[in-house]
Each structure stands twice: as C-alpha cells, then as structure tokens.
Amino acid sequence: AAGDTVRYLKVPEARVAPLTPPPSPPDLPGPSNHLLTYGVTDITDADGVSADGAPYKFSPAAAFDIRFGRLSMENVYGPENVQELRMPFKLEYWNGSRYVTNTADNCTSWTTATISSAANHHTLVSDSGTFTAGEAGPLRLQATGSQGTDRLTWAVDEWLREDSDEDGTAEAPSALATFGVYRGHDRVIYWQEK
C-alpha cells in the first residue's frame, strides 16, 4: 500500500559503494535471484490478528541505487559585525572511497525548524525548501555583534546521519559558526587549509 514503509537500519558496516539490485533473469522468476531481497517476518493488524505464511520475501520491481548518504554542513567563520554569515550544506553519498554530492536528489525537503543551537552569537533565519542536485540553502546566520562560536545541530532522519566519531551510533549533522577575528599563531608565516 502507498502508506507502507521500509526501514533501513544504518550501521557503519553498510558504508559501501552504491548498490543497484539487478532484476530477476526472465528464465529464473522469483526473488531468489535478486541481489537485494526483503523479508517480512510478521504482519499483525490493528485488531491483533496475525497473518499466516510468514516470512514473505520480495524484491524491488525496478532497479534503483541504494546509497549510504548523509547531510553535510560546513563550518564557517567571519567578523562579529557581519550582517549575515552563510553556512553551506548538501546531501552526499559514499561512492566507495569518499563522500560526493548526491546530484540525483531533487526531492528531499529541508527546514531550519529542526536545527538547534545555543545561538549566543547569531540568530538563524527561518527557511525551508527542497534540495536540487543535492544542494540547497545556505543557512543564513545573522550576527548579534558578540565574538564566539555557536554549534548548530540538525535533527534529521536516520538515513541522513553519520557515525562521525565511530562510536557505533549515528549522530545528527552539526557544524560550527565562529564570529570574531580569527588570529593564527604569530610564528606561522603561511598557512593553508585543504
């Protein structure tokens, strides 16, 4: 039914290159020859009645990529008297060796309503929209005139989280916004970040 959903548990071991399940060969019908097969182990309706014959196995009817993705936010910094500091964000997926922009995503919606921050040094401008070719935004942070750093954390669905600290739990994406003049070490003549 249209209201049915399939939940995918995101674990670090699933970080692999995109997977496209092939269809069953014409001479071998059924789900046994699909690279990806789902199984429903139990069905119970609202009255508590269970279906007979489980497990039920099925495979996708159409080929589609299954990607290990995340929402990525960039750290930003600027003077405390800047009118607006812009924080880029985008959707990415693991291509087998690194994260790349998910240019195939033109439908995921986003809203700043699910972003939390102590916001001691900025005010987040309310906004929402839909990703286009994996990109959207940027977030707009209006400086309040004080120096310091604020962490913004975005409460997103599990499929957009990542276990960035490798503790076995996927965290919500976050980034730092620093307001004030950044001064490097006096003894450094040239400094380049990549």
N, C-alpha and C positions, 0 to 999 in steps of 0.2 A: 504494500500500500504506500501511497505518497507520504504518509506520516511516519513510516518506519525509518529507523536509522541504524547504521552500523558503527560501532565504537571501536576505534583502533587504539590500543594501548601503546603509548610512545615510550620506548625503552632505548637506552644507549646502544644496545646491540642491533637495533633496527636502522642505524645510520649507515645506509648503503646507497649506492648509485640508484637512480630511478629504475623502477621495475615496471615493465609493461607485460601484463598477463596475456599470453597468446590464446586465440580461440581454439576450441577443440577441432582436431582434424575431421573432415567430413566422414571418413571411414571409421572413426572411433568416437561415437557420440557419448555424451555424458560429461560430468565434471572431472572424471578421473585423470584426464589428460591436460587439464589446465595447470599452468604454473601456480595460479592462485585459486584456492578453493575455500569458501567459507563454510562453517558448520554451525547450525542452530541446535543446541543441545536440549533446549526445553522451551515450550510455549505454554503459558498459562494466561487465561483471560481474566477479566475483572471480577468474575464470579468465583475464581479459584479453580476452574476446570482446566486440566492439563490435556494437551494433545497427545495422541498415541503415535508411535512410529519414529520417535526421535532417535538418533540425530538426523537432521535434514541437511544435506550438502548441496551447495550450489556455487556456481562460478559466474563472474561478470559476463554479461551478454556482449559488451563492447570493450574493445581494447582501450585502455587509458593508463597513463603513468601514475604510479604510486610514488610519491616523493617524500623524503624526510625534510620537512621545512621548519622555518622559524620566522618570527618577526624580528627585524634587526633595527636598533636605534643607535644613533651616533652621539658620542659625547661632543659637547660644544662649549665654547668659551668666548667671552667678549667683555668690553668695559661695562661697569655698573650703570653708566648713564646712557647706554644704547637704548634706542626706542624699542627695538624688538630683536630678540635672538631667535634664530630659526634652527630647529633640530630635525635633520633628515631622518626618515625611517622608510623601510621597504620590506618586502617579502622575499625570502631566499630559500633555496633548497640545496641539499648536499649532492654534488654531481659525481661523487666517488673519490674526490681528492680535496675539494674545498667547497665553500658556500658560494653560490652565484645567484643573481637576481632571477626570480621566478617570473619571467616575461609572459608566461602563459596565463597568469592570474589577472583577469579583468572583471572579477565579480565579488571578491571578498570585500565586505564593508568594514568600516572602522569608525570609531568615535572617541573623542577625548574624554567622554563621561566616565570611562573606566580607567583613567590614569590617576594614580595617587602620587602625592608629593607633599613634603613638609612646606614647600613653596615659601621659604623665608626670604628669598631674594627675587622672586618673579611671580607673575600671575599668568596662568595658562589660558590662552584664548580658546573658548569653546569652538569646536569644529567637528565635522564628520564628513564622510564621503565613501567612495569606492576606489579600490586600487585599479590602476591602469598599467598594464605591462609590469605588474609587481611593484609599482611605485605610487606614492601618494604624498599628501602633506606639502610642506613640512609642518611640524608642530610650531606654533608661534608663542614665544615666551616674552612677556612684557616685563622689563626690568623694573624693580622697585627703588633702585638707587643705592642699594647696600651691596657690599662686597661679600662674597661667599659662594658656596657650592650647594646646589639642590639636586637630589636624586629623584628622577621620575621613574615610576614603575607602572607598567601597563598590564592590567588584568585581562589576559586574552585566553582563548580556548586552548586546550592542551596541545593541539596539533601545531600551535604557533610558539610553544615554549621550548626551552632547550636546557639540558643539564650542563650549564656552562662551568660549574665548579666541580663536576664529575663526582658528585656525592650520591648518585643514583636517583635523584629527584629532579624533575624538570622545573626550572624556575621561570617566572614571568620575565619578559624582557625589561631591561632598565638601562638608563644612561644618566650621565652627569651633565648638569648645566652650571658652569662656573662664571660668576660675574666679578669683574675686577681685573686689574692689570696683572698678567702672568709674567713673572720675572724668573728667568733661568739662573743657573749658577754663574757667578762672576768670572770664574776661570774658564768657562766654556766659550771658545771663540766662534764656533759654528755648530749649530745643532739642527739636525734634520730628522723628522719623524716620517715613518712609512706606514 
